[in-house]
Amino acid sequence: MDFTHYQQYFQSILNAEHPSPPYNDPAYINYTKLNWSRQQRWIKVGELNEDLQVLITSIKIRQQWIVITEPWCGDAAHIVPFIYKLSQLNPLIHLDIQLRDKEPHLIEDYLSGQSKSIPKFIIRNEAGADLMVWGPRPAESQVLFDRLKEQGVDFEEFKTQLQQWYNLDKGKSLQEELLDQIKTIV
């Protein structure tokens, strides 16, 4: 689906009188509401890295950008808006949002070890060959994630610390990593 349809799907979950699983769990729906707000904030105020903008606008061949995500994903709320904004810089880029938990289960081809961690960002050429795979989060936040997991921090504190990291980082680490990787394929 394109980003507009993803936004509509996101809203349909939030507006559903009887949401389907996992959104029928109040914790999931509340977290999804927070993710909607975060996503909308980054769409409005997220600043793009100038070098990355120049690189994206210089792309001369069609690319398919795929993001595997779900509205409940906290990391995605801070990452997908930047990928969307970048994709809008060049008409040769087609952005496709794939849901992790719905057919065709593309995530099975992009596991993080044994995990279906999201978001995953894939860039393919016109022939459909993968040029780049990134995700599920910037390296620095992955270090924080791993440390918190190792320490057995409770889930609420876990989420809070990751969200604070994203708020302070403002998409800079993501974009620096994408700049480094996209340079190698352009």
Secondary structure, DSSP 8 states (H G I E B T S, - for coil): --HHHHHHHHHHHHH-SS--TTTTSHHHHHHHHHHHHHHHHHHHH----HHHHHHHHT--S-EEEEEEE-TT-HHHHHHHHHHHHHHTT-TTEEEEEEETTSTT-GGGGS-BTTB--S-EEEEE-TTS-EEEEE-SS-HHHHHHHHHHHHHT--HHHHHHHHHHHHHHHTTHHHHHHHHHHHHTT-
